[in-house]
Amino acid sequence: MKAMSLLKRPANPSAAGEQAEALLKLLTNDEKFQLVCGTGMGTAAIPRLGIPALHFTDASAGIRIDPRAKDRRIEKSTAFPCTLLLTATWNPALVFDYAHAIGEECRAAGIHVLLGPGVNIYRRSINGRNFEYMGEDPWLASRMVEAYVRGFQSTGALATVKHYVCNNSDYKRKSMNVLVDERALHEIYTPAFQAAINAGVWALMTSYNQVNGEWMGQNKEMVAGFLRQQLGFQGIVMTDWVSTWDGKKILASGIDLDMPNGRALQPLKEQLREGNPDLDRMAKELLRTFIASGVYEAEAAQQFQEIEMLRQFPGHVAIARKVNDEGIVLLQNNGVLPLPSDGAGTILVCGNSAERRELSGGGSGHVAGYDLTTYAEEAVKRFGKERVLVNATPTDEQLRSASAVLLFAGFPQEGEGNNRPFTLPDDALISRSVQWNPKTVVFLVTGGGVANDWADHAAGVLFGAYGGQTGAPAAFDILLGKVNPSGKLPFTMEKRVADTVGFRDDQIPPNSTPLISPMFVDKKGSFFSDKKNEAVFTYDVPYKEGVFVGYRWFDAKSIVPRFPFGHGLSYTTFAYSDLKISRQSGGRVSVEFTLENTGGRPGAEVAQLYVRDRESSVPRPPKELKAFQKILLAPGERRMVKMELGEEAFRFWDPAAGRWSVEPGDFDLFVGSSSRDFRLTGSVTL
């Protein structure tokens, strides 16, 4: 009875620590060990004390239902657009609704902890998991993830921000040793984690890679030090699945949960039966978090699963559709779009993704969904069966004779466990199509940038990423002008892979010194390994570019991208005017301007504000995003837009002083439609 009372969520969150301490004293050391080792996809029950088992699930774009699982509680879940497309909406309010809907599906399924969202920075276009993340800019990713965490956790389920940290490539990810400096960590790679922490995220997952010589799942400096002390995280830190190798290091590192089953801790089981203060710390943090968040109390009372949430699924589908509507990016339009739905002539639908049914990336981020429609099927619905020709690999004559070519191109396998090529499998087909037909529209079903030598000759180019179960109908609403596109790229799309940082990282050879342990069992190729001798080899990836990632790199090196960060076209036009900049109390800066819809359609514009430090004691990017707003305007409507900049908009991390610094001087402010389309400029002196 006493133990059950200790599971209740206290009115004062600080009391959860006291309850956890009292509960810890009732646990045997074996029971503590059970808790911190995980149970595959959750945490163990301690029936003697009434402590319930908790259930985890992947991923960020919905919940992954394993059809093989005997204990699954629902038969379907909504396949939402991927997180990268969500970020392309530049709409935090919509992010909140999206995450809240996923939280409701977790409640329907009795899932306590979602293993998402992911916030690793888009450093290289070929990273197989970019579609799971929130783009290349730390400010944009921070605004998105804080909305996601608040929306999801408002349902009572727990979010897990991942993968901490610098897991920006999936090539031999367990062998990868990222060499990164303190300033880049603070300015580029951890702001989104900090934003999630500030938003109250309950859990965090470490990454597979090493950082500065130690695997993140057992990295005391980066977990107990950087994460706990500098970023101030107080929740659960769990490892990624099978990512730890040294139980003693795990105990000392600040990790709380070794997933999926405490594999690296198992050799220490007998020793830990005698008791260990680090084991106590780990178990107590799990207890404290699950008590403070309320999931222990709700599950123990059999009140966590709310099967009636299944009734909310139609609303979830509507939210997924709205994310596609606002996230699909019109990159290029030479007048062919929007297409007329009536008329004569053949609409040729081709490309390797035209008949793809599950519009979701691979790996743990894959969500199957239900009521699925392909792009080809949607084309037939919109244009009629008699007008549509579907052929994944059309002839030159079919390309030439079509009144329009809709080419849906992607990668059959893009997802966890490896990087993908830069060149599309359909690259030759696209080149042929734009040669034979000037009305070729290319729709990219990818998790980022691709080779695009054909782009100058395409009539239209759109980025649709992985739109989930509503991706196909939403795409045709935009192609036909039923919806006015308003998405903006959350990454820079380069012309050539050699234009970007780290483009040779996958060619770095492994180090010559083997690391030998029976723990190094790997069947998926995530190591450079000699399985016969139980040896693995790491390889060093120096982040020599420092803070110059994404558009910061392109700007500093004067490289012209194919499509810049923040770019996205509309079927209407917008005018910016009347810029006013003023200093406010507390050191804040107010930026006001007028935005007008000067076209003939209602439309939404994402107004973006960038800051440049004219003179600095350290190298700084030519400009950095520091504010944005998405504004919906009727034709002819004008609106005053106001943005405020705080100290964080002007600061940089000073490694010598070990703190954030703002140097007095002049700062330029740029307002516009993308990182390379500025309509208004001004300055402020601090």
Secondary structure, 3 states (H helix, E strand, C coil): CHHHHHCCCCCCCCHHHHHHHHHHHHCCHHHHHHHHHCCCCEECCEHHHCECCEEEECCCCCCCCCCCCCCCCCCCCCCCCCHHHHHCCCCHHHHHHHHHHHHHHHHHHCCCEECCCECCCCCCCCCCCHHHCCCCCHHHHHHHHHHHHHHHHCCCCEEEEEEECCCCCCCCCCCEEEECCHHHHHHHHCHHHHHHHHCCCCEEEECCCEECCEEHHHCHHHHHHHHHHHCCCCCEEECCCCCCCCHHHHHHHCCCECCCCCCCCHHHHHHHCCCCHHHHHHHHHHHHHHHHCCHHHHHHCCCCCCHHHHHHHHHHHHHHHHHHHHHCEEEEECCCCCCCCCCCCCEEEECCCCCCCCCCCEHHHCCCCCCCCCHHHHHHHHHCCCCEEECCCCCHHHHHHCCEEEEEEECCCCECCCCCCCCCCCHHHHHHHHHHCCCEEEEEECCCCCCCCCHHHCCEEEECCCCHHHHHHHHHHHHCCCCCCCCCCCCCECCCHHHCCCCCHHHCCCCCCCEECCCCCCCCCCCEEEHHHCEEECEEEECCCCCCCCHHHHHHCCCCCCECCCCCECCCCEEEEEEEEEECHHHCEEEEEEEEECCCCCEEEEEEEEEEECCCCCCCCCCEEEEEEEEEECCCCEEEEEEEECHHHCCEEECCCCEEECCCCEEEEEEEEECCEEEEEEEEEC
